[in-house]
């Protein structure tokens, strides 16, 4: 990974971490990774992937319903990082 980050940096190619929520050991690990990527200038961003594990639409698709407290934990981490 270090070599890939070095090369993409040299070439000016933005790199985003695509982190699978379901593959993380916990939501705490997931939001920790979000913080680590945010603070690492070699990354351009963090892709919140598998959104269905974070929030789902109601049957009539009029609103989103959080899955457990995952959306709130991601939102809180974003606030602490200054992400709006």
N, CA, C and O of each residue as an XYZ file, in Angstrom:
336
protein
N       0.819     -1.183      0.000
C       0.000      0.000      0.000
C       0.868      1.255      0.000
O       0.538      2.237     -0.665
N       1.956      1.230      0.727
C       2.825      2.412      0.791
C       3.332      2.811     -0.588
O       3.359      3.994     -0.927
N       3.733      1.822     -1.383
C       4.226      2.115     -2.730
C       3.115      2.709     -3.598
O       3.358      3.644     -4.361
N       1.914      2.176     -3.487
C       0.784      2.701     -4.262
C       0.483      4.140     -3.853
O       0.231      4.985     -4.713
N       0.507      4.427     -2.562
C       0.253      5.795     -2.101
C       1.352      6.746     -2.558
O       1.074      7.894     -2.905
N       2.591      6.281     -2.559
C       3.701      7.119     -3.031
C       3.516      7.447     -4.501
O       3.634      8.604     -4.903
N       3.226      6.427     -5.306
C       3.087      6.616     -6.746
C       1.886      7.498     -7.083
O       1.992      8.395     -7.920
N       0.745      7.249     -6.437
C      -0.424      8.088     -6.726
C      -0.170      9.527     -6.301
O      -0.648     10.464     -6.940
N       0.585      9.700     -5.218
C       0.941     11.055     -4.796
C       1.814     11.748     -5.823
O       1.592     12.915     -6.145
N       2.807     11.036     -6.339
C       3.694     11.599     -7.359
C       2.924     11.963     -8.629
O       3.230     12.960     -9.284
N       1.926     11.151     -8.971
C       1.159     11.373    -10.200
C      -0.039     12.299    -10.001
O      -0.719     12.657    -10.963
N      -0.293     12.684     -8.756
C      -1.420     13.577     -8.479
C      -2.777     12.896     -8.616
O      -3.773     13.544     -8.937
N      -2.814     11.599     -8.373
C      -4.065     10.843     -8.476
C      -4.695     10.761     -7.086
O      -4.058     10.275     -6.151
N      -5.935     11.229     -6.938
C      -6.574     11.161     -5.621
C      -6.904      9.721     -5.233
O      -7.301      8.914     -6.073
N      -6.734      9.416     -3.956
C      -7.005      8.076     -3.440
C      -8.067      8.183     -2.349
O      -7.961      8.994     -1.430
N      -9.081      7.353     -2.474
C     -10.157      7.287     -1.490
C     -10.162      5.890     -0.878
O      -9.989      4.897     -1.584
N     -10.360      5.817      0.431
C     -10.491      4.515      1.061
C     -11.942      4.073      0.933
O     -12.855      4.778      1.362
N     -12.144      2.920      0.348
C     -13.467      2.324      0.218
C     -13.557      1.263      1.300
O     -13.108      0.133      1.108
N     -14.129      1.621      2.420
C     -14.171      0.739      3.590
C     -15.534      0.070      3.672
O     -16.560      0.744      3.762
N     -15.540     -1.244      3.642
C     -16.776     -1.997      3.757
C     -17.201     -2.045      5.219
O     -16.485     -2.588      6.060
N     -18.344     -1.487      5.516
C     -18.818     -1.457      6.893
C     -19.026     -2.858      7.442
O     -18.662     -3.137      8.584
N     -19.594     -3.719      6.659
C     -19.885     -5.064      7.156
C     -18.603     -5.863      7.435
O     -18.625     -6.789      8.247
N     -17.507     -5.525      6.785
C     -16.244     -6.248      7.015
C     -15.454     -5.698      8.195
O     -14.522     -6.349      8.667
N     -15.808     -4.518      8.677
C     -15.140     -3.967      9.860
C     -15.527     -4.809     11.071
O     -16.621     -5.370     11.124
N     -14.636     -4.890     12.025
C     -14.946     -5.639     13.238
C     -16.064     -4.991     14.029
O     -16.831     -5.674     14.707
N     -16.158     -3.668     13.942
C     -17.179     -2.930     14.690
C     -17.360     -1.558     14.057
O     -16.530     -1.110     13.266
N     -18.447     -0.903     14.413
C     -18.663      0.464     13.942
C     -17.582      1.378     14.512
O     -17.209      2.366     13.880
N     -17.079      1.055     15.699
C     -16.000      1.852     16.299
C     -14.745      1.793     15.435
O     -14.072      2.806     15.250
N     -14.425      0.608     14.904
C     -13.272      0.477     14.002
C     -13.503      1.284     12.727
O     -12.591      1.931     12.213
N     -14.717      1.238     12.232
C     -15.069      1.950     11.008
C     -14.875      3.458     11.180
O     -14.234      4.096     10.345
N     -15.421      4.029     12.252
C     -15.277      5.474     12.448
C     -13.841      5.844     12.801
O     -13.398      6.955     12.511
N     -13.115      4.929     13.421
C     -11.693      5.174     13.679
C     -10.935      5.284     12.353
O     -10.088      6.161     12.185
N     -11.246      4.390     11.420
C     -10.622      4.454     10.091
C     -10.967      5.762      9.392
O     -10.118      6.354      8.726
N     -12.210      6.215      9.540
C     -12.612      7.505      8.965
C     -11.719      8.618      9.490
O     -11.251      9.462      8.725
N     -11.484      8.618     10.796
C     -10.614      9.632     11.399
C      -9.182      9.527     10.918
O      -8.542     10.542     10.642
N      -8.673      8.314     10.817
C      -7.288      8.116     10.369
C      -7.098      8.590      8.932
O      -6.089      9.220      8.612
N      -8.053      8.292      8.076
C      -7.962      8.701      6.671
C      -8.072     10.218      6.558
O      -7.353     10.841      5.776
N      -8.967     10.806      7.335
C      -9.148     12.255      7.296
C      -7.860     12.982      7.663
O      -7.569     14.048      7.120
N      -7.101     12.416      8.571
C      -5.874     13.050      9.046
C      -4.646     12.685      8.204
O      -3.554     13.200      8.445
N      -4.819     11.804      7.224
C      -3.702     11.367      6.384
C      -3.792     12.093      5.038
O      -4.670     11.799      4.226
N      -2.892     13.025      4.810
C      -2.959     13.867      3.610
C      -2.771     13.087      2.304
O      -3.021     13.628      1.226
N      -2.341     11.840      2.385
C      -2.183     11.044      1.168
C      -3.524     10.555      0.621
O      -3.601     10.078     -0.510
N      -4.571     10.675      1.424
C      -5.900     10.257      0.996
C      -6.764     11.471      0.692
O      -6.714     12.479      1.397
N      -7.558     11.359     -0.373
C      -8.469     12.437     -0.750
C      -9.821     12.304     -0.064
O     -10.588     13.265     -0.014
N     -10.120     11.120      0.464
C     -11.401     10.960      1.134
C     -11.687      9.535      1.552
O     -10.866      8.631      1.399
N     -12.889      9.372      2.087
C     -13.350      8.113      2.652
C     -14.718      7.823      2.055
O     -15.628      8.646      2.162
N     -14.869      6.681      1.438
C     -16.117      6.296      0.786
C     -16.969      5.499      1.769
O     -16.598      4.395      2.165
N     -18.111      6.060      2.159
C     -19.025      5.323      3.032
C     -19.775      4.348      2.140
O     -20.767      4.690      1.496
N     -19.272      3.134      2.126
C     -19.765      2.105      1.220
C     -20.737      1.200      1.967
O     -20.728      1.135      3.196
N     -21.561      0.515      1.216
C     -22.589     -0.364      1.780
C     -23.537      0.434      2.671
O     -23.771      0.073      3.825
N     -24.072      1.508      2.133
C     -24.924      2.398      2.921
C     -26.133      1.664      3.498
O     -26.697      2.106      4.498
N     -26.535      0.564      2.892
C     -27.668     -0.207      3.415
C     -27.382     -0.751      4.804
O     -28.313     -1.117      5.522
N     -26.112     -0.813      5.201
C     -25.769     -1.243      6.557
C     -25.760     -0.062      7.519
O     -25.541     -0.234      8.718
N     -25.998      1.138      6.991
C     -26.026      2.348      7.805
C     -27.452      2.867      7.949
O     -27.872      3.246      9.043
N     -28.195      2.883      6.845
C     -29.553      3.411      6.829
C     -30.318      2.803      5.664
O     -29.741      2.488      4.623
N     -31.627      2.643      5.853
C     -32.465      2.045      4.806
C     -33.725      2.872      4.626
O     -34.166      3.546      5.556
N     -34.308      2.826      3.428
C     -35.552      3.579      3.211
C     -36.748      2.887      3.856
O     -36.767      1.668      4.028
N     -37.735      3.690      4.205
C     -39.001      3.123      4.662
C     -39.670      2.452      3.465
O     -39.279      2.702      2.325
N     -40.671      1.607      3.703
C     -41.330      0.912      2.586
C     -41.849      1.831      1.483
O     -41.836      1.454      0.311
N     -42.302      3.028      1.842
C     -42.782      3.949      0.806
C     -41.682      4.887      0.303
O     -41.948      5.796     -0.483
N     -40.462      4.666      0.754
C     -39.274      5.427      0.329
C     -39.375      6.919      0.630
O     -38.773      7.740     -0.062
N     -40.133      7.265      1.657
C     -40.289      8.682      1.986
C     -39.219      9.201      2.938
O     -39.024     10.411      3.055
N     -38.528      8.294      3.617
C     -37.463      8.715      4.526
C     -36.498      7.565      4.773
O     -36.769      6.415      4.428
N     -35.364      7.905      5.381
C     -34.367      6.898      5.736
C     -34.477      6.561      7.214
O     -34.723      7.429      8.051
N     -34.289      5.287      7.515
C     -34.323      4.811      8.893
C     -32.935      4.267      9.228
O     -32.447      3.369      8.542
N     -32.295      4.796     10.269
C     -30.960      4.314     10.636
C     -30.955      2.840     11.018
O     -31.922      2.336     11.590
N     -29.875      2.159     10.704
C     -29.637      0.787     11.145
C     -28.789      0.892     12.402
O     -27.666      1.393     12.369
N     -29.343      0.411     13.516
C     -28.699      0.535     14.814
C     -28.325      1.997     15.027
O     -29.128      2.873     14.703
N     -27.156      2.295     15.551
C     -26.744      3.689     15.753
C     -25.565      4.051     14.850
O     -24.822      4.991     15.136
N     -25.400      3.309     13.770
C     -24.231      3.503     12.902
C     -24.192      4.885     12.261
O     -23.144      5.531     12.244
N     -25.316      5.339     11.738
C     -25.347      6.647     11.093
C     -24.995      7.745     12.091
O     -24.254      8.674     11.768
N     -25.525      7.634     13.298
C     -25.235      8.630     14.324
C     -23.751      8.616     14.701
O     -23.163      9.677     14.909
N     -23.147      7.453     14.790
C     -21.718      7.384     15.123
C     -20.862      7.983     14.013
O     -19.882      8.674     14.292
N     -21.222      7.725     12.761
C     -20.490      8.328     11.638
C     -20.670      9.842     11.657
O     -19.715     10.592     11.453
N     -21.899     10.282     11.903
C     -22.186     11.722     11.968
C     -21.384     12.392     13.086
O     -20.815     13.465     12.883
N     -21.338     11.767     14.258
C     -20.588     12.332     15.386
C     -19.094     12.402     15.077
O     -18.439     13.392     15.404
N     -18.554     11.357     14.450
C     -17.125     11.371     14.095
C     -16.859     12.487     13.087
O     -15.858     13.197     13.190
N     -17.751     12.638     12.121
C     -17.588     13.705     11.126
C     -17.584     15.071     11.810
O     -16.793     15.941     11.445
N     -18.454     15.266     12.791
C     -18.493     16.537     13.521
C     -17.184     16.799     14.243
O     -16.673     17.918     14.214
N     -16.625     15.759     14.902
C     -15.368     15.964     15.630
C     -14.220     16.283     14.687
O     -13.248     16.930     15.079
N     -14.333     15.823     13.429
C     -13.297     16.103     12.439
C     -13.520     17.420     11.711
O     -12.674     17.855     10.929
N     -14.659     18.053     11.967
C     -14.956     19.320     11.306
C     -15.565     19.147      9.927
O     -15.562     20.078      9.121
N     -16.090     17.955      9.651
C     -16.750     17.685      8.374
C     -18.223     18.025      8.543
O     -18.855     17.611      9.516
N     -18.759     18.766      7.612
C     -20.186     19.127      7.708
C     -21.032     18.222      6.888
O     -22.252     18.382      6.853
